[in-house]
Amino acid sequence: QVQLVESGGGLVQPGGSLRLSCAASENRNIFSVSIMGWYRQAPGKQRELVAAITSGGTTNYADSVKGRFTISRDNAKNTVYLQMNSLKPEDTAVYYCNCALRSLSYWGQGTQVTVSS
């Protein structure tokens, strides 16, 4: 079992920055060998992948955030981060952390990000 807790969301003006964190609590050393991802879901829309990072550090980004967002992980701290720069109103959504390993998939409770002037 893996428990994920996101933090760092909030209200920010367009062009601003936020850093999201996702801390994993588990006792089977799943985090360090898993693929960690950040997803988001805006009102009335489907949940979409924002960014993902493998255990080896390979990253993947949605086209809409390339060049603005950076995903990273600290396996010693069981934590994954999402640095979000040059935020736009269309980035407004609930952001969810995901931990995936083979058939296992765990989700956090989500953190709200609102980009508005």
N, C-alpha and C positions, 0 to 999 in steps of 0.2 A: 504494500500500500504506500502511495506517495501523496502527501498533502502539499498543495501549492498555495502560496499566499502572495498576491500581487500588492504592490504599493507604488506610490509616486504619481498617480493621476491627479488631475485637477483642472482648473480653468486657466487658460493661457491665451494671450492675444495672438493674432496671426503674425507669423514670422518668429514667434518665440520658440522656446525649447523646453522639453521635459525629459526626465529619465525615469523609466519604469524599471522596477525590480521585481523579481519573482524568486522567492526563497522556497526551497523544497525540503520537506521533512520526511525522512524515510530511513529504514534500517536494513536495506538490502543492497545498498550501493548501486541503485538503479540509475540515479541522476547522472553519474559520470559516464555511463555508457549509452545514454539515451539521446534521442534527437529532441531538442528543446525548441519550441516555437511560440511566437506571439501571433495571436489572431485578434480580429476586431469585428464587432457587429454594431452597425448603425441602425437606428430605428427604421423598421420596415424593410431591412435588407438582410441578406444571408450573411452568416459568419464567413469571413475570408481570412486567408493566410496573409500575414504581413511580412514576417521574416522567420527564418529557421536556422538553426546551427547544429551541426552534427557533433558527436563526441570528439572528433578530430579537429573541429574548428571550421569546417567548410560551411559557408553561409549561402543563403538563398533569400531573395527579396521579391516582393510584389513590385511590378513595374511602377506603380503609383508612388512608391516610397524610395526607390533607388536614388542614391545620392543625398538623401535627407536623413534616413534612419540607419542606425548601426546596431546590430545585435552582437552581444558578447556573452561569455560565460566564465564563471570562476568555479571550477569543480571542487576546489578546496573549501569553498563556502556554500556549495550546493545552490548557487544563485545564477540566474540568467538576467541580463539587462537589455533594455531597449532604449538607446539614446535617440531622441526624436528632435530634429532641428528643422528650422524653416516650416513650422507647422502651418497648416491651412485649415480653413473651416471644414473642408471635406474630410479631414482626419478625425473629426468628432465621432466618437464611438465608445463603446465599452471594450476595453482591451483585456484579452484573456491569455493566460499562460498555459501551455500544454507540454506535457512530458510523454514521449512516445518511445516504446521499446517493443519491437515485434508486435504481438497482439494486444499489448497493454497500452492504455491511453488514459492519462489523468489530466484534469482541468482545475484551474483555480476558479475563484468566485468572480473575478473580473474587477477592473478598476476603470472608473469613468474618466475620459479625456474629453474636454470641451474646449474648442478653439473658437473664440469669439471676441469681438471688440466691444 
